[in-house]
């Protein structure tokens, strides 16, 4: 995701939807088509293995959840090629150490053509990191500085709330009417059925993947030791002035 407020460190569209350019004249058939299938990073390895005539088992890899793009690349059709490619799952645990105990901000989500649904599993935590350590999940920039200034002047400021404020447990966005995902519909009774449907679909797939958070074991992620910057929050509050990058 781009290093920008409400981008990197979150799970919105701009946090996960990134450009990908591939030049492969001999392999991409029927060029010029516009494809609506959802693809993601986990598909790269199975695609390469597929065209090499290999499998994950043959090369000693663990089982792969991604699927080869071969049906898409070799199709002569546009639009949706593979019917089940109508969504993708996204998620986040810990990307920085600006909270007590080096805890993260766990999110799971599902993206479809019409909606983005997010489930925040620890909504009492600050999504961009704690205020006293500088919201370290969002990189330093003039934009961040401006929004934080607005927040200091008025905690109800909409831009501060969108970028650094606390979140509700559920978030639902209409991707067509609200492509920037700025209007959370989850608390609107008219959209409760959509929230329930999206969450049910997302969690069913995550259970198949044996995500610990689906079985009440989300604490395991918080117990992993940070690879860099461990203890930053406590050291900063003790006045040690650890390197923060801002």
Secondary structure, DSSP 8 states (H G I E B T S, - for coil): --SSTTSTTS-SHHHH--------TTT--STT--B-----TTHHHHHHHHHHT--TTTTT--------SHHHHH-S--B-SSTT-SEEEEEE--S---SGGG----EEEEEESSEEEEEETTTTS-TT--GGGT-TTS---HHHHHHHHHHHH-TT-HHHHHHHS---SEEEEETTT-TT--S--TT-GGGHHHHHHHHHHHHHHHHHTT-GGGGT-THHHHHS--SSSTTHHHHHHTT-------
